Amino acid sequence: MVEGDVDRLERVLLLHLLEHRGQQVRFEASQWTTEFGIFRRFAEEDPATLKATLRALEMTRMIYLRTQYVVGFSEPKPVYSLTPTGHRKALEYRQEGVSPSSTPANGDGPPRPPVGEGPPTAPPPSDGKGPGRNGRRSKPAA
C-alpha cells in the first residue's frame, strides 16, 4: 500500500460517511453506510486496501461500527458512522475542497460524476384519463 493512497482513501471514506450523516439519526440508515454499500461505492478500489482503511479508521476512533436497520432490509445490519473526531476531520477535508465524488481513484484524470442516492422522483401528474390501477382504464361512472 502506498501511504498517499491510504491517506486519500481515508479522506474520501470520511467524506462519504459525512455525506450520509443525516441517516444516522433516522430509524433506518442508508445502504451506503453499510460495508456492502461502501464497497459498492468504491468498487474501483482494491477491496483489501479498502477493508484495511476502514479498520484503521476504526482503530483511530474516526468511525465506529454499530447495528441498525437499513432501508430495504428486514434485519439490522452493521453500519459505519462518524465519531465526533471523525466528523470534525471530515468537515476539515470538506473545507479543503476534497470531495469523494470528484476524486478519481488514481488521483488524476477528469472528476467522476457524483454517485449515491439521487433525489426522489415524483410520479408524473395524472390528468385523470390515464390507466388506473393494474394498468387498466377505470370505467366511467354511469
C-alpha positions as CSV (number, residue, x, y, z in Angstrom):
1,M,0.0,0.0,0.0
2,V,1.2,3.5,-0.8
3,E,0.9,5.9,2.1
4,G,-0.6,8.7,-0.1
5,D,-3.2,6.2,-1.5
6,V,-4.2,5.2,2.1
7,D,-4.4,8.9,3.1
8,R,-6.6,9.7,0.0
9,L,-8.8,6.7,0.8
10,E,-9.2,7.7,4.4
11,R,-10.2,11.2,3.3
12,V,-12.8,10.0,0.8
13,L,-14.3,7.5,3.2
14,L,-14.7,10.1,5.9
15,L,-16.3,12.5,3.4
16,H,-18.6,9.7,2.1
17,L,-19.8,9.0,5.6
18,L,-20.3,12.7,6.2
19,E,-22.5,12.9,3.1
20,H,-24.7,10.2,4.5
21,R,-24.6,11.5,8.1
22,G,-28.3,12.6,8.0
23,Q,-29.3,8.9,8.0
24,Q,-27.6,8.4,11.4
25,V,-30.5,10.0,13.3
26,R,-33.3,8.3,11.4
27,F,-34.7,4.9,12.4
28,E,-33.3,3.3,9.2
29,A,-29.7,4.0,7.9
30,S,-28.8,4.4,4.3
31,Q,-27.5,1.4,2.5
32,W,-24.4,3.5,1.5
33,T,-23.2,3.3,5.2
34,T,-23.0,-0.5,5.3
35,E,-19.8,-2.3,4.4
36,F,-21.5,-3.6,1.3
37,G,-22.7,-0.1,0.3
38,I,-19.2,1.3,0.9
39,F,-17.6,-1.4,-1.2
40,R,-20.1,-0.8,-4.0
41,R,-19.5,2.9,-3.9
42,F,-15.7,2.4,-4.0
43,A,-15.7,-0.6,-6.4
44,E,-12.7,0.7,-8.3
45,E,-10.5,0.5,-5.1
46,D,-8.7,-2.6,-4.0
47,P,-11.0,-4.5,-1.6
48,A,-8.2,-5.4,0.8
49,T,-6.9,-1.8,0.9
50,L,-10.5,-0.6,1.5
51,K,-11.1,-3.0,4.3
52,A,-7.7,-2.2,5.9
53,T,-8.5,1.5,5.7
54,L,-11.9,1.1,7.3
55,R,-10.2,-0.9,10.1
56,A,-7.5,1.8,10.5
57,L,-10.2,4.5,10.8
58,E,-12.0,2.4,13.4
59,M,-8.8,1.9,15.4
60,T,-8.1,5.6,15.4
61,R,-11.7,6.2,16.5
62,M,-12.6,8.2,13.4
63,I,-15.5,5.9,12.7
64,Y,-17.4,3.2,14.6
65,L,-19.4,0.2,13.6
66,R,-22.9,-0.3,15.1
67,T,-26.0,-2.3,14.2
68,Q,-29.0,-0.5,12.8
69,Y,-31.9,-1.2,10.5
70,V,-31.1,-0.3,6.9
71,V,-33.5,0.9,4.2
72,G,-34.5,-2.1,2.0
73,F,-33.5,-4.8,4.5
74,S,-35.7,-6.6,7.0
75,E,-33.0,-7.3,9.6
76,P,-30.5,-4.9,11.2
77,K,-27.1,-4.6,9.5
78,P,-23.7,-3.4,10.6
79,V,-23.5,0.3,9.7
80,Y,-20.4,2.7,9.8
81,S,-20.8,6.1,11.4
82,L,-18.5,9.0,12.1
83,T,-17.4,9.6,15.7
84,P,-17.2,13.3,16.8
85,T,-13.5,13.3,16.0
86,G,-14.1,11.8,12.6
87,H,-16.9,14.3,11.9
88,R,-14.6,17.2,12.7
89,K,-11.9,15.7,10.4
90,A,-14.4,15.2,7.6
91,L,-15.5,18.8,7.9
92,E,-11.9,19.9,7.7
93,Y,-11.5,17.9,4.5
94,R,-14.7,19.3,3.1
95,Q,-13.4,22.9,3.7
96,E,-10.2,22.0,1.9
97,G,-12.3,21.1,-1.1
98,V,-11.8,17.4,-1.3
99,S,-14.9,15.6,-2.5
100,P,-15.3,11.8,-2.6
101,S,-17.3,12.1,-5.9
102,S,-14.8,14.3,-7.6
103,T,-11.6,12.5,-6.6
104,P,-10.6,9.8,-9.2
105,A,-9.3,6.5,-7.9
106,N,-5.8,7.1,-9.2
107,G,-5.6,10.8,-8.4
108,D,-5.6,12.1,-11.9
109,G,-8.0,12.4,-14.9
110,P,-11.3,14.1,-15.1
111,P,-13.6,14.1,-12.0
112,R,-16.2,11.4,-11.7
113,P,-19.9,12.3,-11.6
114,P,-21.4,12.0,-8.1
115,V,-22.6,8.6,-7.1
116,G,-25.2,7.8,-4.4
117,E,-28.8,8.3,-3.7
118,G,-30.3,10.7,-6.0
119,P,-33.3,12.9,-5.2
120,P,-36.6,11.1,-5.0
121,T,-38.6,11.1,-8.2
122,A,-42.3,12.0,-8.2
123,P,-44.7,10.2,-10.4
124,P,-45.9,12.3,-13.4
125,P,-49.1,14.3,-12.7
126,S,-52.3,12.4,-13.5
127,D,-54.8,14.0,-15.9
128,G,-57.5,11.5,-14.9
129,K,-57.5,10.0,-18.4
130,G,-54.6,7.6,-18.0
131,P,-54.7,4.0,-16.9
132,G,-56.0,3.2,-13.5
133,R,-55.0,0.5,-11.1
134,N,-53.3,-2.5,-12.7
135,G,-52.8,-0.7,-15.9
136,R,-56.4,-0.7,-16.9
137,R,-58.6,2.3,-17.5
138,S,-61.2,2.9,-15.0
139,K,-64.8,2.6,-16.1
140,P,-66.7,5.8,-16.4
141,A,-69.4,6.4,-13.8
142,A,-72.8,5.7,-15.1
